[in-house]
Amino acid sequence: MISGHVFIATSLDGFIARTDGDIGWLLERDDPLEDHGYDDFIENIDVILMGRGTYESVQHVRPWPYARPVLILSGTLDEQHIPAELTGKIRFSTCSPTQAMTMLAAEGHQRVYVDGGRIIQSFLQAGLIADLVITHIPVLLGQGRALFGALPGDIPLVHEHTRTFASGLVQSRYRVAS
């Protein structure tokens, strides 16, 4: 059975990026000596699924930060935009969330890391997210790209645990209630 999983950081007021997409405020907080659990999380992931905005934020990072195959959902990007050094590492699709998960399941994938604000929102609305790990960074941005948007109805969550870090980060894990 295929399942979607979220591992993301937000400002304390719920933004994943500034309005222009800048995440410098987040990168400034990256302490290589403080383990926030990403390596353990990604170890159990088969494929990464992200939206165009997230891809555009990371496309020039070298070395490429992902060891898993990446599927980018976009209606405006296509295969001709793949840089040579990313050939075989990324691919694009115009699929809906449900179609993307059906396709990935048919390929044998079981655990999908869903990354990017709009993509996470659309996967939540489609009932395709099993759990979320959200790390709150102690900074207020005031405005930006929100992690969560309008929903057609409540999505009940079950809090599983919260942990704090010396840097002031607070990380909570939630399971989407069935």
N, C-alpha and C positions, 0 to 999 in steps of 0.2 A: 504494500500500500504506500503510495507516494504522499509526502507531507511537506508543507512549507514551514520554514523556521526563520525568525528574525533575530538579528544581533546588531544593535544600532545604538548610537549615542545621540543625545539631544542636549540642548541648553536647558537650564532649569525651567525656562518658560516654553519649552516644547518645540524648539526649532532645530532642524538638522543641518541647516545652512543659512547664510545670510540671503537676502533677497536676490542678490546677483550670483548666488551659488557658491560663494567663498566659504571655505571650511578652515581657514587659517586659525581661527579661535579654537578649533578642535585639535588641530595638529600641534599647537603650542602646548597642549596638555599631555601629549603622548610621552610617557615616561617609560623607556625600555626596561627599566628595572622593576616596574610594577606590572604584574601579570593580571590582566583583566578578564582572562578566560577565553580569548579569541582562539588561541591555538587548540585548546581542548574542544571548543565548539566546531571549528572548521574540520577537525580530524574526522568527525562523524557526518560530514556533508559530501554528497556525490557531485553536485553541480551548483553553480551560482547563477542566479537569475537577477538581472538588474534592469533598470530603466535607462532611457537615453540620458537623462540628466546626471545620473550617477556615473555612467560610462564617460560622459564628457568631462566629469571632474577628475577621473583617474586615468584617462586614455594615454596621457603623456608620462605617467609615472614609470620610471625604469630603475631597477628591474621591475618587470610586471609583477604586481603584488599577489597574484592569485595562482595557486598551484592546481586548482580545480578548473574544469572547463566552465566557460562563462557564456550564458545566453542573454542577449540584450534584446528586450522588447521595445520596438520602436516602429512607428509608422513613417519616419522620415530618413532613417539610416538604412543602408543595405550593405550587402557583401562587398561592394566596390570600395567602401570606406575602411576596410580592414588594413591597418598598416602591415607591411610584410613581416615584421618581427612578431606579430600577434596571430598570424595565420595558423589555424589549427588550435588556437587557444580560445578564440571568441567566435561567436556567430550571431547573426541578427535574425529576428523573426517579427512578424506583424501579428502573431497569434494573440488571442484573448488570454486572460489568465487561465481559464479552464482548458482551452486548447493547448496552451503551453504545458500545463501539468500532464495532460493526456499524452502529448508527444514525448515528454521526458520519461514518463512511466513506461511507455512502449519501448524506449531505448534502454530500460533497465535501471533507471535512476529511482531512488527511494526517498532521499532526504535532500531538499532543495533549500539553499540559503537565499531568501528573498530580500533584496537590498534596494533601497531608494524610496523616497517618500510617497510618490504617486503610485508606484508599483505595490508597495506595502498596503496602501489604502485600497487599491483595487482587489488585491488578493484577500484582504480582510473582508471586504464586501461580498466577495464570491465564496467565502467560507473555506479558503484554502490555506489558512495559517493555523498551525498546531500550537505554537508557543512563541513568545517574544522575550528577548533579553534586552532590556533598555537601561543604558547607563546615562545617568544625569550628570552633566558637567556643571560645576558651580560657576556659571556665568549667565547673565541675563542679556539677551540680544535685543529684546523689545519688538523686533519684527524679523521676518525671514520666511524660509520655507518650512512649513509646519509638518511634523511627522504625521499627525492625524488630521483628517478633514471631516466634512459633513458625512454622516452615515444615514442610511435609510431606517436604521433601528439600532437598538443597543446591541453591543457585542459583549456578553458577560465574560469576565476573566477570573481565573483563580490564581491568587498570589501563591507562589511556591517558595520563594525566599528572597531576601535582600541582603546585600553585603556592602560594606563601606571600605574605602581605601584611604591610605594616609594622605593622598593627594587631594582628598575631598570629594572624589567621585563616589556616587551611590548607584549601585546596580541592582535591578530587580528582575526577577524572572516570573512570567505569567504564562499560564496555560489557558488557551481558549476553551471555555466551558462547552461541553457538548450539548 
